[in-house]
């Protein structure tokens, strides 16, 4: 199903034009709702766009549902081209589509890693490349990369997931410096635990377990699904925080969200600095004596 406008509407776009992936639920849905509440126009994408029927029905003049699997790079080009045709511009790209994976590194298959990298890294990279020419032409725009507190640090059982988010954050940090002269912002969002459905249902996959990792990974295997619906974080408040950050004159490069993410990121930064200082003498001892 594709509920795109029957005719181009470039003169009718209200507010900013958002292109949001994974908008049928979770953060994507909350961000879409917040953008619409702010008076903006939203092109909401999902693998099953019928899940967006209620969103479009509530805002028929400013919300459009479009089918998109972000691992389909040919489809990405079409969706970006159509959005620019309909509205003349893309002001904000939100790379949100994603899923979870629990498994020790040894447990995780090559196929699982590649599928996750396609979804969390190659798909978003393709979308960024597709929208940047239009944003540069307009001299403005914003790219929101939905990462995770697991994009700053990691722990047993989420190495594969974190690897994809580490990659996304590395790409985005360079991207931010490259596009700033063109008036384009990049915001990396690092949520902790939020009630998005991420920890339950089809959004969380698990690698086949090995007994050797029962003690280190077992608690994560059981703990994540058990946390579903009990997380402290409110997705609507997360969306509001993202809009606040984008509206700021000095938008941060990285924005942890939630008490758990903020505490954990600060702790990881402190630990990394302490380790670097502890080994500073050895680190500096590697140059030629002359």
MOQUI-V883675 format. One line per field, one symbol per residue. ss: DSSP state (H for helix, E for strand, - for the rest). phi: phi as a letter, one per 40 degrees, with the letter a starting at -180 (. if undefined). burial: b if it has 16 or more other ideal C-beta (glycine too) atoms within 10 Angstrom, else e. A space follows every 50 residues. Layout:
ss->???
phi->???
burial->???
This chain:
ss->----------------EEEE-----HHHHHHHHHHHH---EEEEEE--HH HHHHHHHH----EEEEE-----HHHHHHHHHHHHHHH----EEEE----E EE-------HHHHHHHHHHHHHHHHHHHHHHHHHHHHH--EEEEEE--HH H-------HHHHHHHHHHHHHHHHHHHHHHHH-EEEEEEEE--E------ HHHEEE----HHHHHHHHHHHHHHHHH-----E-HHHHHHHHHHHHH--- ---EEEE-HHHHHHHHHHHHHHHHHHHH-HHHHHHH----
phi->.bbcdcbdbccbccgcbbbbcfccagcdccccccccccgcbbccbacbcc cbdcccccbccbbbbbcabccccccddcccccccccbgabcbbbcbdaab abicdccccccccccccdccbccdcccdcccddcccccgaiabbbccacc cbaaadgbccccdccdccccccccddcccdccgbcbbcbbcccbcbgdcb gccbbbcccbdcbcccbdccdccccccdgbcccbdccccccccccccccb cccbbcbhccccccccccccccccccccbdccdccccccc
burial->eebbeeeebeeebeebbbbbbbbbbbbbbbbbbbbbeeebbbbbbbeebe bbeebbeebeebbbbbbbbbbbbebbeebbebbbebbbbbbbbbbbbbeb bbbbeebbeeebbebbbbbbbbbbbbbbebbbebbeeeeebbbbbbbbbb bbbbebbbbbbbbbbbbbbebbeebbeebeeeebbbbbbbbbbbbbbbbb eebbebbeeeeebeeebeebbeebeeebeebebebbebbbbbbebbeeee beebbbbbebbeebbeeeeeeeeeeeeeeeeeeeeeeeee
